[in-house]
């Protein structure tokens, strides 16, 4: 029960043992039908869908006239699963997505405006290993992005009604979000409707966009923020840790401060707005940023003894990139949206 709770919150105890994935030929993989984004069943979250998954419904009536398009991370990761892409019509898959990333990640933007989260045939986690990339992984990843691209087309055509837009995503979802920005916003007319992009848990460099810039203060709009979170540990512990996002791969990435939202390389506990924990409660003043280079380094959250003990074994903070700063993100997205609307008028 503890393992499941920590997993759903985004903090998953990891093993130091290398993972060996089962696989099969991409040509032999039976692909599920593509989503039809004209119908509500293809959306994990949609303003016209009734959902009791969110716990901050008290903000329902204060939402701003803006839209948020969130793309969830890789949830297909079972090492015994030979599928290349997820089947969004499988009820277990749908429920797992709703009870994990939708509930604990996309919820950070739920109180800002109209939230849209498309189900998509995401690629299996193993595609990010070099040995699988050219053996079906690249095709699986492209299929996932084509779903997202189609969802965004339908979103613009049928649902958006020219409202300002926030783009957000985590991990694989952030990779697809980057491409949505490149294909639809970057140096294009739609860029004028961009409030902000939250590209979390992926590598973004200053070569990725032509006109969309890294935002460097909490009120700025029209750009993006990005970060990857790593626990501050001794060199000995860090060497033993297994990371979802390799520290070597992330070198050279742009990185934002998700607490102060400026160029500060650290923060104080009192600056922190809130960590969303597995009991659906927000814990402020619990996270301190120690340093930032291409990564955000945080100390072990400052919580009660029992809660601190539960997270003390977790060395890979990738899954907590949003949870650790959940309330900071929520407040920041509202502030940016308000500033955009104020300047628009």
C-alpha positions in Angstrom: 0.0 0.0 0.0 2.9 2.4 0.8 4.5 1.6 -2.5 1.3 2.3 -4.4 0.7 5.6 -2.6 4.2 6.9 -3.2 4.0 5.8 -6.8 0.7 7.7 -7.4 2.1 10.8 -5.8 5.0 10.8 -8.1 7.6 9.6 -5.6 8.5 6.1 -6.5 11.2 4.1 -4.7 13.7 3.0 -7.2 16.0 0.0 -7.5 19.7 0.2 -8.1 19.5 -2.9 -10.3 19.6 -2.3 -14.1 16.2 -2.9 -15.8 16.1 -5.4 -18.6 13.1 -4.9 -20.9 11.1 -7.5 -22.8 10.5 -6.4 -26.4 9.2 -7.5 -29.8 9.4 -6.3 -33.3 7.5 -3.0 -34.0 6.2 -4.5 -37.2 4.6 -7.3 -35.2 3.0 -5.0 -32.7 -0.8 -4.7 -33.0 -1.5 -1.0 -32.8 -4.7 0.1 -31.1 -7.1 2.4 -32.9 -6.1 6.1 -32.9 -8.0 8.4 -30.5 -10.9 10.5 -31.9 -10.5 13.8 -30.2 -13.9 15.0 -31.5 -15.5 12.9 -28.7 -15.0 13.3 -25.0 -13.9 9.7 -24.3 -10.5 10.5 -25.9 -9.8 13.2 -23.3 -8.6 12.3 -19.8 -9.7 15.8 -18.7 -12.0 18.1 -20.6 -14.2 21.0 -19.3 -17.3 19.2 -20.5 -16.3 16.0 -18.7 -17.6 15.5 -15.1 -14.6 14.4 -13.0 -14.3 13.9 -9.3 -10.5 13.2 -9.6 -9.5 16.7 -8.5 -9.3 17.7 -4.9 -9.1 21.5 -5.3 -12.6 22.0 -6.7 -13.0 25.0 -4.4 -11.3 27.0 -7.1 -13.8 26.0 -9.7 -15.7 29.3 -9.8 -12.5 31.5 -9.8 -11.0 30.1 -13.0 -9.7 32.6 -15.6 -10.8 32.7 -19.3 -7.7 30.8 -20.4 -7.0 27.2 -21.6 -4.4 24.8 -20.3 -3.2 21.9 -22.6 -1.3 19.4 -20.4 0.5 16.3 -21.7 1.2 13.6 -19.2 4.5 11.7 -18.8 5.4 8.1 -19.6 3.1 5.8 -17.6 3.8 2.7 -19.8 6.9 1.3 -18.1 6.4 -2.4 -17.1 9.5 -4.2 -18.1 7.5 -7.3 -19.1 5.2 -5.3 -21.3 6.3 -5.8 -24.9 3.9 -3.1 -26.2 5.5 -0.2 -28.0 2.5 2.2 -27.4 -0.3 2.4 -24.9 -3.8 1.4 -25.6 -5.9 4.3 -24.4 -9.1 2.2 -24.7 -7.8 -0.2 -22.0 -9.7 0.7 -18.7 -6.8 -0.2 -16.5 -4.5 2.2 -18.5 -7.1 5.0 -18.4 -7.7 4.6 -14.6 -4.0 4.5 -13.9 -3.4 7.7 -15.8 -6.4 9.4 -14.1 -5.3 8.3 -10.6 -1.7 9.3 -10.9 -0.4 12.0 -13.3 -3.8 13.6 -13.9 -4.6 13.8 -10.2 -1.2 14.7 -8.9 0.4 16.7 -11.8 -2.2 18.2 -14.1 -4.1 19.4 -11.0 -1.5 22.1 -10.5 -3.1 23.9 -13.4 -6.7 23.0 -12.7 -7.6 26.1 -10.9 -6.1 28.4 -13.5 -8.6 27.9 -16.3 -10.1 25.3 -18.6 -7.9 22.2 -18.4 -7.5 19.8 -21.4 -5.6 16.5 -21.0 -5.7 14.2 -24.1 -5.3 10.4 -23.8 -2.7 9.4 -26.3 -0.8 6.3 -27.4 2.3 7.2 -25.5 5.6 5.3 -26.2 6.8 2.7 -23.7 9.6 3.9 -21.4 12.2 1.6 -23.1 12.1 3.7 -26.3 14.4 6.2 -24.5 17.2 3.6 -24.4 19.5 3.8 -27.3 19.3 0.1 -28.0 15.5 0.3 -28.6 15.4 3.7 -30.4 16.3 2.5 -33.8 14.5 -0.8 -33.3 11.0 0.6 -33.2 11.4 3.2 -30.5 11.5 6.2 -32.8 8.4 5.0 -34.7 6.6 4.5 -31.4 7.6 8.0 -30.2 6.4 9.6 -33.5 3.1 7.8 -33.2 2.7 9.2 -29.7 3.4 12.7 -31.0 1.1 12.4 -33.9 -1.8 11.7 -31.4 -0.8 14.8 -29.4 -0.6 16.9 -32.6 -4.0 15.8 -33.7 -5.4 16.5 -30.2 -4.0 20.0 -30.3 -5.5 20.6 -33.8 -8.9 19.6 -32.6 -8.5 21.6 -29.4 -7.8 24.7 -31.5 -10.5 24.1 -34.0 -13.4 23.0 -31.7 -12.7 24.0 -28.1 -10.3 26.9 -27.7 -12.3 29.8 -29.2 -9.2 32.0 -29.4 -8.6 32.0 -25.6 -5.0 32.5 -24.3 -3.1 29.2 -23.8 -0.8 27.6 -21.3 1.1 24.5 -22.6 2.4 22.1 -19.9 3.9 18.7 -19.8 6.2 16.4 -17.9 8.9 14.0 -19.1 7.7 12.4 -22.4 4.8 14.8 -22.2 7.2 17.8 -22.0 9.1 16.5 -25.1 5.8 16.4 -27.0 4.9 19.9 -25.6 8.2 21.2 -27.0 7.3 20.0 -30.4 3.8 21.5 -30.1 5.4 24.9 -29.4 7.8 24.4 -32.4 5.0 23.4 -34.8 2.2 25.8 -33.7 3.7 28.7 -31.8 7.4 29.4 -32.4 7.7 32.5 -34.7 4.1 31.9 -35.8 0.9 34.0 -35.3 -0.4 31.7 -32.4 2.6 32.7 -30.3 0.7 35.9 -29.4 -1.8 33.6 -27.6 0.9 31.9 -25.5 0.7 32.8 -21.8 3.5 30.4 -20.8 4.9 26.9 -21.3 5.9 24.7 -18.5 8.4 22.1 -20.0 9.2 20.0 -17.0 11.4 16.9 -16.8 13.0 17.1 -20.3 16.0 18.8 -21.9 15.5 22.2 -23.4 18.3 24.2 -24.8 18.7 27.7 -26.3 18.7 26.1 -29.8 15.1 24.6 -29.5 13.2 27.8 -30.3 13.6 30.7 -32.6 11.5 33.3 -30.8 10.1 31.7 -27.6 12.4 32.6 -24.7 13.2 31.3 -21.3 11.2 33.4 -18.8 13.3 35.0 -16.0 10.8 36.5 -13.6 7.5 35.4 -12.0 5.2 37.8 -14.0 6.7 37.3 -17.5 4.5 35.8 -20.2 5.0 34.5 -23.8 7.9 32.2 -22.9 8.7 29.0 -21.1 10.1 27.6 -17.9 11.9 24.3 -17.6 13.7 22.2 -14.9 14.8 18.8 -13.8 14.9 18.0 -10.1 17.8 16.1 -8.4 18.2 15.3 -4.8 21.3 16.8 -3.2 23.3 13.9 -2.0 26.9 13.0 -1.1 29.1 12.0 -4.0 29.0 8.4 -2.8 25.2 8.2 -2.7 24.9 10.0 -6.1 27.1 7.5 -7.8 25.0 4.6 -6.6 21.7 6.2 -7.6 19.8 5.2 -10.7 18.3 8.2 -12.5 15.4 8.4 -14.9 17.0 11.4 -16.6 20.8 10.9 -16.7 22.8 13.7 -15.2 25.2 13.4 -18.2 22.4 13.7 -20.7 20.9 16.8 -19.1 24.1 18.7 -19.1 23.7 21.9 -21.1 20.0 22.2 -20.5 18.3 25.5 -19.6 16.9 25.5 -16.1 14.4 27.7 -14.2 14.0 28.2 -10.5 10.5 26.8 -9.8 10.2 28.6 -6.4 11.5 32.1 -7.1 11.0 32.0 -10.9 14.0 34.3 -11.4 17.7 33.9 -11.9 18.4 33.0 -8.3 20.5 29.8 -7.9 18.9 28.9 -4.6 15.9 29.5 -2.3 14.9 29.6 1.3 12.4 27.3 3.0 10.0 30.3 3.6 9.9 30.9 -0.2 8.4 27.5 -0.9 4.6 27.6 -1.5 3.8 23.9 -1.2 4.7 20.3 -1.8 1.7 18.1 -2.8 2.0 15.0 -0.7 0.4 11.6 -1.2 -2.4 12.4 1.3 -3.6 15.2 -1.0 -2.4 17.9 1.4 -0.1 20.8 0.6 3.0 21.3 2.7 4.5 24.8 2.5 8.1 25.7 3.5 9.3 22.1 3.1 11.6 22.4 0.0 14.8 24.3 -0.3 16.7 24.7 -3.6 20.4 24.4 -2.8 21.8 25.1 -6.2 21.0 25.3 -9.9 23.1 24.6 -13.0 21.5 22.5 -15.7 19.5 20.9 -12.9 17.7 21.9 -9.7 19.3 20.5 -6.6 17.0 20.2 -3.6 17.6 18.9 -0.1 15.4 16.2 1.4 12.0 17.8 2.1 11.7 19.3 5.6 8.7 17.4 6.9 7.6 15.4 10.0 9.7 12.4 11.0 7.3 9.8 9.5 6.9 11.6 6.2 10.6 12.4 5.9 11.3 8.7 6.6 9.0 7.7 3.7 10.8 9.8 1.2 14.3 9.4 2.5 14.9 6.3 0.4 14.0 8.0 -2.8 17.1 9.3 -4.7 15.5 9.9 -8.1 13.3 13.0 -7.9 12.3 13.0 -11.6 8.8 11.7 -10.8 8.4 14.5 -8.2 9.4 17.4 -10.6 5.8 18.8 -10.3 4.7 17.5 -6.9 7.6 19.2 -5.0 6.6 22.6 -6.4 2.9 22.0 -6.9 1.5 25.0 -5.1 4.3 27.2 -6.5 3.3 26.2 -10.0 -0.4 26.7 -9.3 0.1 30.2 -8.0 2.6 31.1 -10.7 0.3 30.0 -13.6 -2.5 32.0 -12.2 -0.3 35.1 -11.8 1.0 34.8 -15.4 -2.5 34.3 -16.8 -3.7 37.4 -14.9 -0.8 39.4 -16.2 -1.4 38.2 -19.8 -5.1 39.1 -19.6 -4.3 42.5 -18.1 -1.8 43.4 -20.8 -4.1 42.0 -23.5 -6.8 44.4 -22.5 
